[in-house]
Amino acid sequence: MPENPSLLFRGARVVDPASGFDGVIDVLVADGAIATVGERLGGAGEEALECSGMVLTPGLVDLHTHLREPGFEQKETIETGTRAAAVGGFTAVSSMANTDPVTDHAAIVAEIREKSAAAGLADVFPVGAITKGLGGESIAELGEMVEAGVRVFSDDGHCVPTARILRNALIYAKAFPHEVVIADHCEDPSLVEGGQMHEGVYSFTLGLAGRPAEAEEMIVARDLAMARAVGGRLHVCHLSTARSVDLIRRAKAEGIRVTAEVTPHHLVFTDDELVTYDTNFKVNPPIRTAEDRDALRSGLADGTIDAIATDHAPHAVEEKEAEFDRSPPGTIGLETALAAVLTHLVGPGLLALPRAIEAMSTAPARILGAVGHGGPIEVGKPANLTVFDPREEWLVEPPFASKARNAAFAGSRLSGRVLYTMLRGDLTVLEGKATR
């Protein structure tokens, strides 16, 4: 199919949280942008895709993606990672800073952007490191990276080690004319060293060292205290405990400028999944109890948790299939995130579809500063769109578009298949398959 053709999506349910629209309507795309939105569109010169029974939304946006390149191309590359993103319905992802070399200066930011533009599958918004080399000692060149377009900074995988460093980062972030977000992996390392899973009944039963919920909650409380004291924009990565949700809820009620994310695997699974020692369920932070999972679901539904983020963490097969205590934590998630949410939250009535799309598109685009993504679906806006069939069931199994296959949802049957993903009018996914 030629790039940026005139294309009509006919008869889809359009769910657009940015404008509040939810109804059946046609959307015409031309020259990379939304040309017309209305009823019974059509005429000479455009191709039409019949979308009755399907859902059309702004392209999904992921706040938390590990693309691994540069440095760990045996796990994933920018090309394979953004292909997985497109197949999952994502038009934009943020690449985390734990690359090699670390994304702590503008040259690496430029390299990632150049490679993602060459792949042409999804826009990549690099996340810069808070500290040099992720070492937790001195603040990285935030100003240089902000000038290069970075809007979110995180030492993901490494908790900001001291309140002083976090305080300085939040104060520094306030100095820029564009809003800059400091995102933290909240986990006290002194409490989780050597831990393999959530500390609780199952860790004791299985004889595995635990990672207690308090390790997360203590740092969430610390970070909120710093944000309260000095201001700035704080984002809390991958919440996993009920008390963390309560802390965020109270902080928002106080007016603290904080946002938070949760992953599909923390919304679906509980720590009893690890009784088989399946390393696909070994993630960081760990999957926790049913009480924690239910609190995360409630927090997402009521807006305490702003966004759903995949924490897509690919690993080479031989790494992930090692003994449980030697296997690195992480699961891939770009290709399964939407279907997991549709199957386990929207389908049972725990989360309304517009709220799900808001959490997977509009809200993360706003946090990330991803201009042109997340809607609204209005005339003149870039045609970054996703169309999916909410009824189509499929079995999660390799091969995946991702280079990796460490999927927590492997073997699951999910409902909801992405049929079309469009990036600025170019179909990157057609009938469920990547076009390049």
Salt bridges, closest charged atoms under 4 A:
ASP22 OD2 - ARG13 NH2 2.84
GLU39 OE1 - ARG40 NH1 3.86
GLU50 OE2 - ARG10 NH1 2.49
GLU69 OE2 - LYS115 NZ 2.79
GLU76 OE2 - HIS312 NE2 2.90
GLU79 OE2 - ARG83 NH2 2.90
ASP104 OD1 - HIS105 ND1 2.69
GLU111 OE2 - LYS115 NZ 3.34
ASP123 OD2 - HIS373 NE2 2.77
ASP123 OD2 - ARG424 NH1 2.62
ASP156 OD2 - HIS64 NE2 3.14
ASP156 OD2 - HIS66 NE2 3.11
ASP156 OD1 - HIS185 ND1 3.78
ASP156 OD1 - HIS238 NE2 3.46
GLU179 OE1 - ARG233 NE 3.49
GLU179 OE2 - ARG257 NH2 2.11
ASP184 OD2 - ARG222 NH2 3.40
GLU187 OE1 - HIS185 NE2 2.99
GLU187 OE1 - ARG211 NH2 3.09
ASP223 OD1 - ARG222 NH2 2.94
ASP246 OD1 - ARG249 NH1 3.08
GLU254 OE1 - ARG228 NE 2.90
GLU261 OE2 - HIS64 ND1 2.67
GLU261 OE1 - HIS235 NE2 2.83
ASP294 OD1 - ARG293 NE 3.19
ASP302 OD2 - ARG249 NH2 2.91
ASP306 OD1 - LYS252 NZ 2.76
ASP311 OD1 - HIS64 NE2 3.17
ASP311 OD1 - HIS66 NE2 3.12
GLU319 OE1 - LYS75 NZ 2.82
GLU319 OE1 - HIS315 ND1 3.94
GLU321 OE2 - ARG405 NH2 3.08
GLU323 OE1 - ARG326 NH1 2.45
GLU358 OE1 - ARG355 NH1 2.99
ASP389 OD1 - ARG391 NE 3.24
GLU392 OE2 - ARG417 NE 3.72
GLU393 OE1 - ARG413 NE 3.78
ASP426 OD2 - ARG436 NH2 2.72
